[in-house]
């Protein structure tokens, strides 16, 4: 799959190498050509010099074919603007922005763009929001049979009770991340826009759970 990363600092270069090591195609955007030195000679992806929220720059980086976009430059405003352009103009579904101010991250979460505050940042958290969910499980039990994983949920599930999602998938909800905070669900908890769903299920059932939630609910599942 093709990934576009805006920002070639320590975070962006590390993310680029991690994704490339997993066999993905990567393009990195930065305003300063000298920043690409952090990628080293082993990096085989594209290096694009330009402003990350500029449409022509994004097109040069292959945004039209991108599976996901990560905005990890040093500026909050640039990151969120680029993330919105990637999602709203080019229709990239998997978008994440690094935000230095955790308070502002909550505002952007309401716009439906997952954010990772710098103080909480790890490469696993960032990759978990870019790769197909389940590729980076949050927890696997010692026997390797049970997993807790963050899964993608089709927007059509917004407004439905969590119990309906559980009934449709057979999985249990471990917790929700809502506006950057984890919450435990009740029977009548309703899935809201911007929520991140973390389920507990058998490893063997995870692909089925992902397929079910990636599709709209059946008419009776409300």
Backbone torsions as a table, in degrees:
resi	resn	phi	psi	omega
1	UNK	NA	158.2	-177.7
2	UNK	-102.5	130.3	179.6
3	UNK	-122.0	141.1	175.6
4	UNK	-117.2	130.0	-179.0
5	UNK	-120.2	127.8	174.8
6	UNK	-101.2	120.4	-179.7
7	UNK	110.0	119.2	-178.6
8	UNK	-116.4	44.8	171.9
9	UNK	-83.6	-157.4	-179.9
10	UNK	-63.7	-38.9	-179.3
11	UNK	-68.9	-50.5	-177.3
12	UNK	-62.4	-43.4	-179.3
13	UNK	-67.2	-38.9	178.2
14	UNK	-65.1	-42.6	179.0
15	UNK	-63.6	-41.6	-179.7
16	UNK	-61.1	-44.9	180.0
17	UNK	-67.0	-37.9	179.9
18	UNK	-63.5	-44.8	-179.7
19	UNK	-68.2	-40.6	179.8
20	UNK	-65.9	-36.2	178.8
21	UNK	-64.2	-24.1	177.9
22	UNK	-89.3	7.4	173.9
23	UNK	93.9	9.2	-177.6
24	UNK	-91.9	159.3	176.5
25	UNK	-90.9	131.9	-172.7
26	UNK	-131.6	138.4	171.4
27	UNK	-122.8	135.3	-178.7
28	UNK	-117.6	131.6	179.3
29	UNK	-109.7	136.3	172.7
30	UNK	-154.4	147.8	179.7
31	UNK	-70.9	-29.1	-177.2
32	UNK	-103.6	117.5	-179.3
33	UNK	-60.2	-31.0	-178.5
34	UNK	-65.6	-21.7	-178.6
35	UNK	-64.4	-25.0	-176.8
36	UNK	-69.1	-10.4	176.8
37	UNK	-61.5	-25.8	179.3
38	UNK	-65.6	-21.5	-179.1
39	UNK	-75.4	-25.1	-179.6
40	UNK	74.7	175.2	-175.8
41	UNK	-78.6	-15.7	-177.0
42	UNK	-79.5	-15.9	-177.9
43	UNK	-73.4	126.0	-175.4
44	UNK	-102.1	-3.2	-177.1
45	UNK	-79.0	-174.3	-178.5
46	UNK	-84.0	142.5	172.9
47	UNK	-114.7	116.9	-175.3
48	UNK	-119.4	117.9	179.3
49	UNK	-89.1	123.1	-179.4
50	UNK	163.0	-179.0	179.2
51	UNK	-84.5	128.5	-171.2
52	UNK	-67.2	-17.2	177.9
53	UNK	-103.7	6.9	176.0
54	UNK	-80.1	130.5	-173.9
55	UNK	-62.3	-42.0	-179.8
56	UNK	-64.7	-39.1	178.0
57	UNK	-63.5	-43.8	179.5
58	UNK	-63.3	-39.7	178.7
59	UNK	-64.8	-39.1	178.3
60	UNK	-62.2	-30.8	179.8
61	UNK	-83.2	-1.8	177.4
62	UNK	86.5	29.3	-176.9
63	UNK	-61.8	-28.3	-179.5
64	UNK	-63.0	-26.2	-178.7
65	UNK	-110.1	10.5	-173.1
66	UNK	-77.2	135.6	171.4
67	UNK	-77.5	-35.4	-176.3
68	UNK	-151.8	159.0	-179.4
69	UNK	-135.6	131.8	177.7
70	UNK	-121.6	126.5	178.1
71	UNK	-105.4	106.1	-174.2
72	UNK	-131.0	36.5	176.4
73	UNK	-77.0	-176.2	-176.8
74	UNK	-86.1	-1.1	-177.1
75	UNK	-115.7	125.2	178.8
76	UNK	-57.9	-48.9	-176.5
77	UNK	-61.9	-43.1	179.2
78	UNK	-63.8	-40.7	-178.4
79	UNK	-64.1	-47.3	-176.4
80	UNK	-71.5	-35.3	177.8
81	UNK	-64.3	-45.1	179.7
82	UNK	-64.3	-39.4	179.6
83	UNK	-64.0	-40.4	179.9
84	UNK	-69.1	-38.7	177.8
85	UNK	-63.4	-43.2	-179.7
86	UNK	-61.0	-41.5	-177.2
87	UNK	-79.9	-49.2	-170.3
88	UNK	-83.4	-32.3	-179.3
89	UNK	-91.1	-41.4	-175.1
90	UNK	-106.0	-3.7	174.3
91	UNK	70.3	24.8	177.0
92	UNK	-72.3	122.2	-173.6
93	UNK	-77.6	-39.2	-175.5
94	UNK	-99.4	102.8	-176.2
95	UNK	-132.1	139.8	176.2
96	UNK	-143.2	144.2	-179.8
97	UNK	-126.3	136.0	174.0
98	UNK	-86.4	129.6	-177.2
99	UNK	-124.6	130.8	-179.8
100	UNK	-75.5	-32.7	-176.2
101	UNK	-97.6	108.4	-178.2
102	UNK	-60.2	-32.0	179.2
103	UNK	-64.3	-41.9	178.9
104	UNK	-70.1	-28.6	-179.7
105	UNK	-59.2	-34.4	179.8
106	UNK	-64.3	-38.5	179.2
107	UNK	-63.3	-45.0	-178.0
108	UNK	-68.4	-31.4	178.0
109	UNK	-59.7	-36.2	-179.8
110	UNK	-66.6	-21.7	177.3
111	UNK	-81.0	-1.0	178.8
112	UNK	84.9	15.0	178.6
113	UNK	-108.6	111.7	178.5
114	UNK	-58.6	136.6	179.5
115	UNK	-125.8	153.2	175.1
116	UNK	-126.0	113.6	178.0
117	UNK	-69.8	142.4	-174.5
118	UNK	-55.3	-40.2	-176.0
119	UNK	-66.8	-19.9	-179.9
120	UNK	-104.8	3.0	-169.3
121	UNK	-70.7	134.3	164.3
122	UNK	-139.1	157.5	-179.9
123	UNK	-63.8	-32.6	178.4
124	UNK	-62.8	-42.5	179.8
125	UNK	-61.8	-42.6	-178.1
126	UNK	-67.0	-47.2	-178.5
127	UNK	-65.2	-34.9	-178.4
128	UNK	-61.4	-27.2	-179.8
129	UNK	-90.6	-6.1	-178.7
130	UNK	-106.8	-44.8	-177.0
131	UNK	-76.2	161.7	173.8
132	UNK	-54.2	130.3	-173.2
133	UNK	-58.8	140.8	-177.6
134	UNK	104.2	-22.3	176.8
135	UNK	-64.3	-30.7	178.5
136	UNK	-124.7	82.5	-179.6
137	UNK	-64.1	148.8	-180.0
138	UNK	-78.9	-32.7	-179.1
139	UNK	-157.8	133.3	173.4
140	UNK	-124.4	132.3	-178.0
141	UNK	-68.9	162.1	-174.9
142	UNK	-56.1	-28.5	179.8
143	UNK	-78.9	-14.0	-179.3
144	UNK	78.3	14.4	-176.5
145	UNK	-99.7	-29.1	-175.9
146	UNK	-115.4	138.0	-177.9
147	UNK	-132.2	145.8	165.6
148	UNK	-109.1	122.5	-175.2
149	UNK	-141.2	147.7	172.9
150	UNK	-83.9	126.5	-176.5
151	UNK	-119.3	148.4	177.1
152	UNK	-73.6	137.5	180.0
153	UNK	-120.9	127.6	177.9
154	UNK	-58.4	135.5	-179.0
155	UNK	-54.6	-22.3	-179.4
156	UNK	-66.8	-15.1	177.4
157	UNK	-79.6	-12.4	178.8
158	UNK	-59.1	131.5	-178.2
159	UNK	95.9	-7.8	178.2
160	UNK	-94.0	151.1	177.4
161	UNK	-70.4	147.6	177.5
162	UNK	-59.3	-33.6	-180.0
163	UNK	-60.6	-30.5	178.0
164	UNK	-70.3	-37.2	177.1
165	UNK	-65.6	-40.7	179.9
166	UNK	-66.5	-41.0	-179.8
167	UNK	-64.9	-37.9	-178.1
168	UNK	-70.5	-31.7	-173.7
169	UNK	-104.2	-24.9	-173.9
170	UNK	80.9	-0.1	178.3
171	UNK	-91.1	164.6	176.1
172	UNK	-109.7	144.8	178.7
173	UNK	-82.2	118.2	176.7
174	UNK	-73.6	-47.7	177.0
175	UNK	-172.9	167.4	173.7
176	UNK	-112.1	148.8	166.4
177	UNK	-106.1	117.5	-177.5
178	UNK	-126.2	119.0	-178.3
179	UNK	53.8	39.4	174.9
180	UNK	86.1	-2.7	-178.3
181	UNK	-119.9	142.3	177.4
182	UNK	-79.2	138.6	176.3
183	UNK	-135.8	147.0	173.4
184	UNK	-87.7	143.5	-174.7
185	UNK	-94.5	152.0	171.7
186	UNK	-105.5	174.8	-177.6
187	UNK	-60.6	-33.9	-176.4
188	UNK	-101.8	13.3	177.1
189	UNK	-63.5	133.7	-177.7
190	UNK	-104.0	134.9	177.6
191	UNK	-71.0	125.3	-176.6
192	UNK	-111.6	160.6	176.7
193	UNK	-59.9	133.0	-179.6
194	UNK	91.8	-10.7	178.0
195	UNK	-66.1	144.8	171.4
196	UNK	-110.6	125.1	-174.4
197	UNK	-99.5	127.4	177.9
198	UNK	-115.7	117.5	-175.5
199	UNK	-111.4	154.5	171.9
200	UNK	-109.8	126.5	-177.5
201	UNK	-158.1	170.6	173.5
202	UNK	-70.0	142.1	179.1
203	UNK	-55.4	-39.9	-178.5
204	UNK	-67.5	-23.1	-178.7
205	UNK	-92.4	-11.5	-173.8
206	UNK	-57.9	-43.4	178.2
207	UNK	-59.0	-38.9	178.6
208	UNK	-67.0	-40.1	178.2
209	UNK	-62.0	-43.9	-179.3
210	UNK	-63.5	-42.9	-180.0
211	UNK	-63.5	-40.6	-178.1
212	UNK	-64.9	-45.0	-176.4
213	UNK	-79.4	-19.0	177.4
214	UNK	-76.6	-15.8	179.2
215	UNK	-102.5	157.6	176.7
216	UNK	-63.6	153.8	179.0
217	UNK	-69.1	154.7	173.4
218	UNK	-67.5	154.0	-175.3
219	UNK	-53.6	-31.6	-175.8
220	UNK	-85.7	-8.5	-174.7
221	UNK	-88.6	81.7	178.7
222	UNK	-138.5	NA	NA
